[in-house]
């Protein structure tokens, strides 16, 4: 009888231990997959912000057309670009883990886009100065974002690669 009880106890401990070990391994894999998804989303976002033409310093160097009626005016093109960028930032946020350090920079990026959109919508003639402010804000937030995972994320200033040839990007 004692041998039977001992075997039941050993079997129960073995099965429970095995199940717990399998659960821990699975949980570890799940966290790794979540982390990889987060890093990939953030990496793509930094590349996208770096290559955004509307944020390029060259964009605000020349006079911008601000005719709201013309769908191809600089005003409408830049506004569409910033609205799309805000959407891409929100999409990247969906890939963040619950305790990710990237939440704050991404939330502030969305806020910076919102402020730009509201200010330019209210005063279209301010588009050049508002673009510069947005670029400065996004640059600071990109530095903060890349600092959350310096081994994986490469800082690229907003708009810095928009007009660079592939051969120039390798340097």
PASEBA-1860 file (N, C-alpha, C; in nm, 3 decimals):
! residues 171
1> XXXXXXXX> 0.082/-0.119/0.000/0.000/0.000/0.000/0.087/0.126/0.000 ~ 0.197/0.124/0.082/0.286/0.239/0.086/0.355/0.261/-0.048 ~ 0.387/0.154/-0.116/0.452/0.164/-0.246/0.356/0.226/-0.347 ~ 0.231/0.189/-0.341/0.131/0.243/-0.432/0.112/0.393/-0.410 ~ 0.106/0.436/-0.286/0.092/0.578/-0.253/0.216/0.653/-0.300 ~ 0.333/0.598/-0.280/0.457/0.662/-0.322/0.459/0.677/-0.475 ~ 0.415/0.572/-0.546/0.411/0.580/-0.692/0.311/0.686/-0.739 ~ 0.198/0.696/-0.674/0.098/0.797/-0.710/0.154/0.937/-0.687
9> XXXXXXXX> 0.223/0.955/-0.575/0.282/1.086/-0.544/0.391/1.121/-0.646 ~ 0.479/1.026/-0.677/0.586/1.050/-0.773/0.527/1.078/-0.911 ~ 0.427/1.003/-0.951/0.363/1.023/-1.081/0.296/1.161/-1.087 ~ 0.227/1.198/-0.981/0.160/1.328/-0.977/0.261/1.442/-0.986 ~ 0.369/1.431/-0.911/0.473/1.534/-0.914/0.537/1.540/-1.053 ~ 0.563/1.426/-1.113/0.624/1.421/-1.245/0.533/1.483/-1.351 ~ 0.406/1.447/-1.348/0.312/1.500/-1.447/0.293/1.650/-1.426 ~ 0.278/1.691/-1.303/0.261/1.834/-1.272/0.386/1.912/-1.311
17> XXXXXXXX> 0.501/1.859/-1.275/0.628/1.925/-1.309/0.647/1.936/-1.459 ~ 0.614/1.830/-1.530/0.625/1.831/-1.676/0.531/1.932/-1.739 ~ 0.409/1.935/-1.686/0.311/2.030/-1.740/0.354/2.174/-1.713 ~ 0.406/2.199/-1.592/0.454/2.334/-1.560/0.573/2.373/-1.647 ~ 0.664/2.279/-1.669/0.779/2.306/-1.753/0.735/2.337/-1.896 ~ 0.640/2.259/-1.949/0.588/2.284/-2.084/0.519/2.421/-2.091 ~ 0.446/2.456/-1.987/0.379/2.586/-1.981/0.480/2.701/-1.980 ~ 0.585/2.687/-1.901/0.688/2.791/-1.895/0.761/2.805/-2.028
25> XXXXXXXX> 0.791/2.694/-2.092/0.858/2.698/-2.222/0.768/2.767/-2.325 ~ 0.639/2.730/-2.324/0.544/2.790/-2.418/0.528/2.940/-2.392 ~ 0.523/2.977/-2.267/0.510/3.118/-2.231/0.635/3.196/-2.276 ~ 0.750/3.136/-2.258/0.874/3.199/-2.302/0.877/3.219/-2.453 ~ 0.831/3.119/-2.527/0.824/3.131/-2.673/0.725/3.240/-2.712 ~ 0.613/3.246/-2.643/0.512/3.348/-2.673/0.567/3.488/-2.651 ~ 0.639/3.506/-2.542/0.700/3.637/-2.516/0.804/3.671/-2.620 ~ 0.880/3.572/-2.662/0.982/3.596/-2.765/0.917/3.638/-2.895
33> XXXXXXXX> 0.809/3.570/-2.933/0.737/3.604/-3.056/0.679/3.746/-3.046 ~ 0.623/3.781/-2.931/0.569/3.917/-2.911/0.680/4.021/-2.922 ~ 0.794/3.991/-2.865/0.906/4.086/-2.869/0.955/4.105/-3.012 ~ 0.966/3.996/-3.086/1.010/4.005/-3.226/0.910/4.087/-3.307 ~ 0.780/4.064/-3.286/0.677/4.141/-3.358/0.688/4.290/-3.323 ~ 0.711/4.320/-3.196/0.724/4.460/-3.153/0.845/4.525/-3.217 ~ 0.959/4.459/-3.211/1.082/4.515/-3.268/1.067/4.537/-3.419 ~ 1.007/4.441/-3.487/0.986/4.455/-3.631/0.895/4.573/-3.663
41> XXXXXXXX> 0.787/4.588/-3.589/0.696/4.701/-3.612/0.765/4.834/-3.586 ~ 0.844/4.841/-3.480/0.915/4.965/-3.449/1.025/4.994/-3.552 ~ 1.093/4.890/-3.596/1.197/4.908/-3.698/1.134/4.962/-3.827 ~ 1.023/4.904/-3.869/0.955/4.952/-3.990/0.906/5.096/-3.973 ~ 0.859/5.128/-3.853/0.811/5.265/-3.829/0.926/5.366/-3.837 ~ 1.041/5.333/-3.779/1.153/5.427/-3.786/1.199/5.446/-3.930 ~ 1.197/5.340/-4.008/1.232/5.351/-4.150/1.130/5.438/-4.223 ~ 1.003/5.417/-4.194/0.897/5.493/-4.259/0.906/5.642/-4.226
49> XXXXXXXX> 0.929/5.675/-4.102/0.942/5.817/-4.063/1.066/5.877/-4.128 ~ 1.173/5.801/-4.133/1.296/5.850/-4.196/1.280/5.874/-4.345 ~ 1.195/5.797/-4.410/1.180/5.810/-4.555/1.058/5.892/-4.597 ~ 0.989/5.951/-4.503/0.868/6.028/-4.534/0.905/6.160/-4.602 ~ 0.863/6.179/-4.727/0.896/6.300/-4.804/0.844/6.426/-4.739 ~ 0.725/6.420/-4.682/0.666/6.540/-4.622/0.750/6.592/-4.506 ~ 0.829/6.505/-4.444/0.911/6.546/-4.329/1.053/6.583/-4.367 ~ 1.086/6.570/-4.495/1.221/6.601/-4.540/1.250/6.750/-4.527
57> XXXXXXXX> 1.371/6.784/-4.483/1.407/6.927/-4.477/1.395/6.995/-4.613 ~ 1.416/6.920/-4.722/1.402/6.976/-4.856/1.258/7.020/-4.884 ~ 1.162/6.954/-4.818/1.020/6.983/-4.839/0.986/7.127/-4.804 ~ 1.037/7.175/-4.694/1.001/7.310/-4.650/1.098/7.416/-4.699 ~ 1.196/7.376/-4.781/1.292/7.473/-4.832/1.231/7.561/-4.940 ~ 1.140/7.504/-5.019/1.077/7.584/-5.125/0.937/7.625/-5.080 ~ 0.882/7.729/-5.144/0.745/7.770/-5.107/0.646/7.658/-5.134 ~ 0.553/7.640/-5.044/0.453/7.535/-5.057/0.321/7.595/-5.102
65> XXXXXXXX> 0.253/7.527/-5.196/0.121/7.574/-5.239/0.019/7.531/-5.134 ~ -0.069/7.624/-5.099/-0.165/7.596/-4.991/-0.310/7.607/-5.038 ~ -0.334/7.577/-5.164/-0.468/7.582/-5.220/-0.546/7.457/-5.177 ~ -0.642/7.475/-5.087/-0.721/7.361/-5.038/-0.804/7.296/-5.149 ~ -0.843/7.373/-5.248/-0.928/7.322/-5.355/-0.852/7.229/-5.450 ~ -0.722/7.246/-5.459/-0.640/7.163/-5.547/-0.595/7.038/-5.472 ~ -0.644/6.921/-5.512/-0.606/6.798/-5.439/-0.457/6.767/-5.447 ~ -0.388/6.824/-5.546/-0.245/6.800/-5.560/-0.160/6.912/-5.500
73> XXXXXXXX> -0.223/7.003/-5.428/-0.145/7.111/-5.367/-0.054/7.053/-5.259 ~ 0.052/7.125/-5.229/0.145/7.080/-5.124/0.073/7.064/-4.991 ~ -0.019/7.155/-4.962/-0.094/7.149/-4.836/-0.168/7.016/-4.825 ~ -0.245/6.981/-4.928/-0.323/6.857/-4.923/-0.233/6.733/-4.923 ~ -0.125/6.739/-4.999/-0.033/6.626/-5.005/0.034/6.602/-4.869 ~ 0.079/6.710/-4.806/0.145/6.698/-4.675/0.045/6.654/-4.569 ~ -0.076/6.709/-4.574/-0.177/6.668/-4.476/-0.209/6.519/-4.490 ~ -0.225/6.472/-4.613/-0.251/6.328/-4.634/-0.135/6.244/-4.580
81> XXXXXXXX> -0.014/6.291/-4.603/0.103/6.217/-4.557/0.107/6.208/-4.404 ~ 0.078/6.318/-4.337/0.082/6.318/-4.190/-0.033/6.234/-4.134 ~ -0.149/6.240/-4.196/-0.262/6.156/-4.152/-0.226/6.008/-4.168 ~ -0.165/5.974/-4.281/-0.123/5.835/-4.303/-0.013/5.794/-4.204 ~ 0.080/5.884/-4.176/0.185/5.855/-4.078/0.123/5.827/-3.940 ~ 0.027/5.910/-3.902/-0.041/5.889/-3.772/-0.107/5.751/-3.768 ~ -0.166/5.711/-3.879/-0.228/5.578/-3.887/-0.122/5.468/-3.872 ~ -0.006/5.486/-3.934/0.100/5.387/-3.925/0.157/5.379/-3.783
89> XXXXXXXX> 0.164/5.491/-3.715/0.209/5.491/-3.575/0.109/5.415/-3.490 ~ -0.019/5.439/-3.513/-0.122/5.367/-3.438/-0.116/5.217/-3.466 ~ -0.087/5.181/-3.589/-0.073/5.039/-3.623/0.046/4.978/-3.550 ~ 0.157/5.052/-3.544/0.274/5.002/-3.472/0.243/4.984/-3.324 ~ 0.160/5.072/-3.268/0.124/5.058/-3.126/0.053/4.926/-3.098 ~ -0.020/4.875/-3.196/-0.091/4.748/-3.177/0.006/4.632/-3.155 ~ 0.130/4.647/-3.199/0.230/4.541/-3.183/0.307/4.551/-3.053 ~ 0.282/4.656/-2.974/0.358/4.674/-2.850/0.311/4.578/-2.742
97> XXXXXXXX> 0.407/4.533/-2.666/0.375/4.451/-2.548/0.321/4.544/-2.440 ~ 0.252/4.488/-2.345/0.184/4.567/-2.242/0.281/4.659/-2.166 ~ 0.397/4.610/-2.134/0.493/4.689/-2.053/0.607/4.745/-2.137 ~ 0.584/4.763/-2.264/0.688/4.813/-2.352/0.725/4.957/-2.318 ~ 0.852/4.987/-2.330/0.900/5.124/-2.307/0.868/5.214/-2.426 ~ 0.818/5.157/-2.534/0.789/5.234/-2.655/0.651/5.301/-2.653 ~ 0.569/5.271/-2.554/0.434/5.330/-2.549/0.440/5.483/-2.548 ~ 0.520/5.540/-2.459/0.523/5.687/-2.448/0.568/5.754/-2.577
105> XXXXXXXX> 0.681/5.715/-2.636/0.720/5.782/-2.760/0.614/5.771/-2.870 ~ 0.552/5.655/-2.884/0.451/5.640/-2.988/0.325/5.721/-2.957 ~ 0.285/5.725/-2.832/0.169/5.808/-2.796/0.197/5.955/-2.825 ~ 0.317/6.000/-2.794/0.351/6.141/-2.819/0.367/6.169/-2.969 ~ 0.407/6.068/-3.047/0.413/6.086/-3.191/0.273/6.109/-3.248 ~ 0.177/6.032/-3.201/0.039/6.051/-3.245/-0.008/6.191/-3.205 ~ 0.023/6.232/-3.083/-0.016/6.366/-3.038/0.049/6.475/-3.123 ~ 0.176/6.458/-3.159/0.246/6.557/-3.243/0.178/6.566/-3.380
113> XXXXXXXX> 0.138/6.453/-3.436/0.066/6.454/-3.564/-0.070/6.523/-3.550 ~ -0.139/6.494/-3.440/-0.269/6.558/-3.415/-0.255/6.709/-3.407 ~ -0.155/6.755/-3.334/-0.132/6.899/-3.318/-0.102/6.962/-3.453 ~ -0.016/6.897/-3.532/0.016/6.948/-3.665/-0.111/6.961/-3.749 ~ -0.190/6.855/-3.755/-0.311/6.853/-3.836/-0.406/6.965/-3.793 ~ -0.429/6.978/-3.663/-0.520/7.081/-3.613/-0.468/7.221/-3.644 ~ -0.339/7.246/-3.619/-0.283/7.380/-3.640/-0.284/7.419/-3.787 ~ -0.248/7.326/-3.875/-0.244/7.357/-4.018/-0.386/7.369/-4.074
121> XXXXXXXX> -0.476/7.288/-4.022/-0.615/7.298/-4.064/-0.673/7.436/-4.028 ~ -0.634/7.484/-3.911/-0.681/7.614/-3.863/-0.613/7.730/-3.938 ~ -0.482/7.716/-3.963/-0.405/7.821/-4.031/-0.314/7.758/-4.136 ~ -0.365/7.736/-4.257/-0.285/7.670/-4.362/-0.153/7.741/-4.392 ~ -0.150/7.871/-4.375/-0.027/7.946/-4.405/0.088/7.910/-4.310 ~ 0.057/7.842/-4.200/0.160/7.806/-4.102/0.224/7.670/-4.132 ~ 0.196/7.613/-4.248/0.239/7.477/-4.277/0.390/7.458/-4.268 ~ 0.468/7.555/-4.316/0.614/7.540/-4.315/0.665/7.535/-4.171
129> XXXXXXXX> 0.621/7.628/-4.090/0.668/7.631/-3.950/0.615/7.510/-3.873 ~ 0.493/7.469/-3.900/0.437/7.352/-3.832/0.509/7.223/-3.875 ~ 0.549/7.217/-4.002/0.626/7.100/-4.047/0.760/7.093/-3.974 ~ 0.823/7.207/-3.957/0.952/7.210/-3.886/0.933/7.166/-3.740 ~ 0.828/7.214/-3.677/0.799/7.174/-3.538/0.772/7.024/-3.531 ~ 0.692/6.973/-3.626/0.663/6.829/-3.629/0.790/6.749/-3.648 ~ 0.876/6.792/-3.739/1.002/6.722/-3.764/1.089/6.720/-3.638 ~ 1.098/6.832/-3.569/1.177/6.840/-3.444/1.119/6.749/-3.338
137> XXXXXXXX> 0.987/6.753/-3.323/0.921/6.667/-3.223/0.942/6.519/-3.255 ~ 0.921/6.483/-3.382/0.939/6.342/-3.419/1.084/6.297/-3.403 ~ 1.179/6.386/-3.435/1.321/6.351/-3.417/1.350/6.319/-3.270 ~ 1.303/6.405/-3.181/1.327/6.382/-3.038/1.261/6.252/-2.992 ~ 1.142/6.225/-3.042/1.072/6.102/-3.005/1.136/5.979/-3.068 ~ 1.193/5.994/-3.187/1.266/5.882/-3.248/1.391/5.847/-3.168 ~ 1.460/5.949/-3.119/1.577/5.924/-3.033/1.533/5.846/-2.909 ~ 1.425/5.891/-2.848/1.372/5.823/-2.729/1.328/5.680/-2.762
145> XXXXXXXX> 1.262/5.665/-2.875/1.215/5.532/-2.916/1.332/5.438/-2.941 ~ 1.433/5.484/-3.013/1.548/5.399/-3.043/1.627/5.365/-2.917 ~ 1.622/5.450/-2.818/1.691/5.423/-2.692/1.623/5.309/-2.614 ~ 1.498/5.278/-2.647/1.430/5.168/-2.577/1.488/5.033/-2.614 ~ 1.550/5.024/-2.733/1.612/4.899/-2.777/1.727/4.933/-2.872 ~ 1.837/4.985/-2.818/1.946/5.035/-2.904/2.014/4.928/-2.989 ~ 2.003/4.802/-2.950/2.064/4.695/-3.030/1.983/4.666/-3.156 ~ 1.854/4.695/-3.152/1.765/4.658/-3.262/1.719/4.776/-3.347
153> XXXXXXXX> 1.710/4.895/-3.287/1.653/5.010/-3.357/1.760/5.112/-3.393 ~ 1.760/5.154/-3.518/1.857/5.250/-3.568/1.787/5.384/-3.585 ~ 1.846/5.487/-3.525/1.788/5.621/-3.536/1.811/5.678/-3.676 ~ 1.704/5.722/-3.737/1.709/5.795/-3.864/1.625/5.920/-3.845 ~ 1.684/6.038/-3.863/1.605/6.161/-3.847/1.484/6.160/-3.941 ~ 1.376/6.223/-3.898/1.254/6.229/-3.977/1.281/6.290/-4.114 ~ 1.243/6.218/-4.218/1.258/6.266/-4.354/1.399/6.262/-4.409 ~ 1.494/6.211/-4.334/1.635/6.219/-4.373/1.672/6.131/-4.492
161> XXXXXXXX> 1.597/6.026/-4.516/1.630/5.936/-4.627/1.532/5.949/-4.744 ~ 1.444/6.047/-4.738/1.339/6.061/-4.839/1.393/6.085/-4.979 ~ 1.499/6.162/-4.989/1.552/6.197/-5.120/1.695/6.148/-5.140 ~ 1.729/6.039/-5.073/1.864/5.983/-5.088/1.857/5.861/-5.177 ~ 1.956/5.850/-5.263/1.965/5.734/-5.352/2.012/5.613/-5.271 ~ 1.975/5.493/-5.315/2.017/5.373/-5.242/2.168/5.366/-5.220 ~ 2.246/5.412/-5.316/2.391/5.409/-5.300/2.436/5.502/-5.188 ~ 2.361/5.609/-5.162/2.395/5.701/-5.054/2.354/5.644/-4.918
169> XXX> 2.254/5.558/-4.914/2.206/5.502/-4.788/2.303/5.403/-4.728 ~ 2.386/5.341/-4.809/2.479/5.242/-4.758/2.594/5.304/-4.684 ~ 2.619/5.430/-4.703/2.732/5.498/-4.635/2.694/5.542/-4.498
END
